[in-house]
Amino acid sequence: TNDDEMIQCIICEDWFHSQHLGVPLPMEENDINQMDMICQACVAKYKFLANYDESRGITLQPSIDNNAAAASNNLSCLLPSNANTEVHTIFLRDGWRKRLCRCVQCSKLYDELNLTPIFDDDDAIQEYEKQALAKSENLDADKIIADSLENLGYVRKLEVLHDINEFKKSLGDFLREKADSDGVLTAEDVTTFFANLKDKRKEQQRTTFMPPDNCKF
């Protein structure tokens, strides 16, 4: 796994450089992208999540039928009585939502913490992601750009290509700065990045002379 890989927490949706997670990646997995990650801050906020830390060999495996029975019959909670309270980043394997306790107490807790949408069964979500990935793998980025530029005037083409290159450079600089600092990429960081990019674009348009679109130099 690349040391500079960015991994998103499924709860807060912040992005983290892998070397800033505070724990080693679960290297026994063939593909880290097939696992979900919950950051240390979210585990600290929702401490019961530590019981599902599969990266430490902890695996709760209640069956789907038992979970349904627990929910309908108000049976005892499936979590261990000696709850794990160790706080650090955790990784969850495919299908982890099916292993969540669905007893009345835990289901109520998920609702109170507004976690129910995240904890909903993931079959449909995973299928959608697989289909989207399959479609994206068949797309040729260069061909998409070329097709988009085909009907533009000469000057406009140059302007768009310049904007694309400027965006790539700015994004690269931005990500390197984050990697050199705390390694955490928040939604606020992304919003600030695009706001600064927009301001820079406006300033360039104000100070740069653009010839008419039919100009061929």
NORNORNOR-V332028 format. One record per residue. RES is the residue in one small letter. OMEGA is omega in radians with two decimals (999 if undefined). Layout:
BEGIN
{{RES & OMEGA} {RES & OMEGA}}
END
This chain:
BEGIN
{{t & -3.14} {n & -3.12} {d & -3.10} {d & -3.11} {e & 3.09} {m & -3.12} {i & -3.07} {q & 3.02} {c & -3.07} {i & -3.11} {i & -3.13} {c & 3.12} {e & 2.98} {d & 3.13} {w & -3.09} {f & 2.94} {h & -3.02} {s & -3.11} {q & 3.13} {h & -3.11} {l & 3.12} {g & 3.09} {v & 3.08} {p & 3.07} {l & 3.11} {p & -2.98} {m & 3.13} {e & 3.12} {e & 3.14} {n & -3.07} {d & -3.13} {i & -3.14} {n & 3.09} {q & 3.11} {m & 3.03} {d & -3.14} {m & 3.00} {i & -3.01} {c & -3.10} {q & -3.12} {a & 3.14} {c & 3.07} {v & 3.09} {a & -3.13} {k & -3.12} {y & -2.94} {k & -3.14} {f & -3.13} {l & -3.13} {a & 3.13} {n & -3.11} {y & -3.08} {d & -3.10} {e & 3.14} {s & 3.12} {r & 3.11} {g & 3.09} {i & -3.12} {t & 3.02} {l & -3.03} {q & 3.01} {p & 3.14} {s & 3.11} {i & 3.14} {d & 3.13} {n & 3.12} {n & 3.12} {a & 3.13} {a & 3.13} {a & -3.13} {a & -3.04} {s & -3.05} {n & 3.12} {n & 3.09} {l & -3.09} {s & -3.10} {c & -3.13} {l & 3.12} {l & 3.14} {p & -3.13} {s & 3.08} {n & -3.03} {a & 3.07} {n & -3.12} {t & 3.12} {e & -3.03} {v & 3.01} {h & 3.10} {t & 3.13} {i & 3.09} {f & -3.08} {l & -3.12} {r & 3.09} {d & 3.10} {g & -3.07} {w & -3.14} {r & 3.12} {k & -3.12} {r & 3.08} {l & 3.05} {c & -3.13} {r & 3.09} {c & -3.09} {v & -3.10} {q & -3.12} {c & 3.13} {s & 3.10} {k & 3.12} {l & 3.13} {y & 3.13} {d & -3.10} {e & -3.11} {l & -3.12} {n & -3.13} {l & -3.07} {t & 3.12} {p & -3.14} {i & -3.06} {f & 3.11} {d & 3.14} {d & -2.97} {d & -3.11} {d & -3.10} {a & -3.14} {i & -3.12} {q & 3.13} {e & 3.10} {y & -3.13} {e & 3.13} {k & 3.13} {q & 3.13} {a & 3.13} {l & 3.14} {a & 3.13} {k & -3.09} {s & -3.13} {e & 3.14} {n & -3.12} {l & 3.09} {d & -3.05} {a & -3.13} {d & -3.14} {k & 3.12} {i & 3.13} {i & -3.13} {a & 3.13} {d & -3.12} {s & -3.10} {l & -2.97} {e & -3.05} {n & 3.14} {l & 3.04} {g & -3.05} {y & -3.10} {v & 3.14} {r & 3.09} {k & 3.13} {l & -3.13} {e & -3.13} {v & 3.13} {l & 3.09} {h & -3.14} {d & 3.12} {i & 3.14} {n & 3.11} {e & 3.12} {f & 3.14} {k & -3.13} {k & -3.12} {s & -3.14} {l & 3.11} {g & 3.11} {d & -3.12} {f & -3.12} {l & 3.10} {r & 3.11} {e & 3.12} {k & -3.14} {a & -3.13} {d & 3.13} {s & -3.08} {d & 3.11} {g & -3.11} {v & 3.14} {l & -3.09} {t & 3.08} {a & 3.11} {e & 3.09} {d & -3.12} {v & 3.12} {t & 3.12} {t & 3.13} {f & -3.10} {f & 3.07} {a & 3.11} {n & 3.12} {l & 3.13} {k & 3.12} {d & 3.13} {k & 3.13} {r & 3.12} {k & -3.14} {e & 3.12} {q & 3.13} {q & -3.11} {r & -3.02} {t & -3.07} {t & 3.08} {f & 3.08} {m & 3.12} {p & 3.11} {p & -3.01} {d & -3.12} {n & 3.12} {c & 3.12} {k & -3.06} {f & 999}}
END
